[in-house]
Amino acid sequence: MRADLIIVGAGMVGSTLALALEHAGLEIIVVDGSPLNVAPFDTCAPFEPRVSALSMASQRILQRLSAWPGVAARRVCPYGEMQVWDGSGTGSIHFSAASVHADVLGHIVENRVVQDALLERLHDSQIGLLPGARLEQLRHSGDDWLLTLADGRQLRTPLLVAADGANSAVRRLAGCATREWDYLHHAIVTSVRCEQPHRGTAWQRFTDDGPLAFLPLAGSPGEHWCSIVWSTVPTEAERLTALDDVAFCAELGRAFEERLGKVLHADRRLCIPLRQRHAKRYVEPGLALIGDAAHTIHPLAGQGVNLGMLDAAVLAEVLLHARERGERLEQMRVLSRFERRRMPHNLAMMAAMEGFQRLFQADPLALRLLRNVGLDMVDARAEAKALFVRQALGLSGDLPELAKA
Ligand SMILES: Cc1cc2nc3c(=O)[nH]c(=O)nc-3n(C[C@H](O)[C@H](O)[C@H](O)COP(=O)(O)OP(=O)(O)OC[C@H]3O[C@@H](n4cnc5c(N)ncnc54)[C@H](O)[C@@H]3O)c2cc1C
């Protein structure tokens, strides 16, 4: 089987790229190791433990690709405020959508919901979808890449896109170098029911061990649900994961200063080791890396999938322009335009998250003082805060057309 473009990975990022190129006149195949089924959505079903804070830019991209109605019809929770504070000091900062005349700062959505809304669109399109297709081998064959799947099937293409996530097989098999380091943090993620309403606010407390986020979820009337991301040192994460439900809820409530009252219930907990990874190059002849295959960052700012969706939208834009000009899409000349537009933006976001994480993990008194004073100073300056808010909305920098209003 041969295609003009093969995308490995039909996750949120790979599916976004495929749909953004739906009308490009290219023969596209998307391969994924999972079954790619879309199950009917049950609004009473427990929340998925993995959620994303989708930025305004990601929402616009999903709207343009007609996938947002599928998200909104399932389960989504808008938030208009963000409250961040230092648990071992007095500094705090408050952001609001109203400060930049926006309706919302973003939406908290279960990853499964975004994924299913995109898959629904993919199943209805002319794009070739190969479910249960795990890539195992990759090599050059003439001008093409030759992909061998776990079941022995072979595929060929002149242009391959790796959207196969943090442990990308494409990246490994193609020998792409990365810079990576352990954050020495694990994230515990789960959904919890609280005593008090979340008030459409994303909450983040920086503890001495790491950030703890309570992200608002759309619970049924009278029930107040949040998704939590509790980043802490591995030994502590293991201890917390092993606690029984009552003890876990009590510790979580204390760690969060019971800002939403007591934590009444916690769903199944996942414990995820956090690693920062960045590919030294996003492109080589006939190959591009996007999303987590190109970069993974600390979840404290909830930006991972937002960066990935912008990668997908920019790569699609670059390929569409090149096609209009009659250029060969697999050429470095073309693919480098994508890298030039996305790498500086992704690196800046990763550096900011790294700085934040170090600042909040630092123990010396001077640094503690600095972060408390710093938070209060930013909080007092409307224009500095608006800058942060625009960053969180994903509306700063070199935006692709799909993310523009
Ligand atoms: C605790 C935590 C909290 C987070 N919170 C947020 C947040 O609030 N906001 C946010 O923006 N981001 C967040 N992120 C990051 C976000 O989850 C990721 O950036 C996002 O899921 C990456 O999407 P992706 O499509 O690139 O990769 P993935 O979602 O990993 O998709 C990869 C796809 O490739 C397929 N695949 C893998 N290997 C193969 C193979 N060999 N052959 C074929 N197919 C293959 C998989 O089946 C999968 O479908 C968080 C991450 C963590 C760990």
The ligand as a Gaussian input file, in Angstrom:
#p B3LYP/6-31G(d) Opt

LIG

0 1
 C       -0.548000      14.233000      33.918000
 C       -0.670000      14.950000      32.621000
 C       -1.570000      16.005000      32.503000
 C       -1.666000      16.698000      31.280000
 N       -2.522000      17.763000      31.199000
 C       -2.580000      18.486000      30.061000
 C       -3.423000      19.637000      29.942000
 O       -4.137000      20.029000      30.862000
 N       -3.431000      20.327000      28.754000
 C       -2.666000      19.927000      27.710000
 O       -2.672000      20.616000      26.671000
 N       -1.864000      18.850000      27.772000
 C       -1.800000      18.117000      28.915000
 N       -0.993000      17.023000      28.980000
 C       -0.246000      16.609000      27.779000
 C       -1.144000      15.884000      26.761000
 O       -1.819000      14.809000      27.389000
 C       -0.297000      15.373000      25.604000
 O        0.458000      16.449000      25.091000
 C       -1.167000      14.801000      24.470000
 O       -1.938000      13.717000      24.901000
 C       -0.278000      14.358000      23.315000
 O       -1.076000      14.002000      22.213000
 P       -0.433000      13.235000      20.972000
 O       -1.545000      13.036000      19.998000
 O        0.819000      13.926000      20.525000
 O        0.058000      11.828000      21.546000
 P       -0.790000      10.635000      22.176000
 O       -2.028000      11.111000      22.798000
 O        0.172000       9.864000      23.019000
 O       -1.209000       9.761000      20.893000
 C       -0.310000       8.910000      20.249000
 C       -1.081000       7.918000      19.362000
 O       -0.115000       7.115000      18.667000
 C       -0.458000       5.753000      18.739000
 N        0.790000       4.979000      18.683000
 C        1.799000       4.975000      19.579000
 N        2.782000       4.148000      19.165000
 C        2.377000       3.629000      17.978000
 C        2.960000       2.704000      17.068000
 N        4.176000       2.146000      17.275000
 N        2.274000       2.375000      15.941000
 C        1.057000       2.922000      15.691000
 N        0.458000       3.793000      16.526000
 C        1.110000       4.152000      17.655000
 C       -1.194000       5.611000      20.071000
 O       -2.074000       4.477000      20.037000
 C       -1.941000       6.945000      20.169000
 O       -3.233000       6.877000      19.587000
 C       -0.866000      16.311000      30.165000
 C        0.020000      15.237000      30.287000
 C        0.129000      14.563000      31.498000
 C        1.121000      13.418000      31.615000

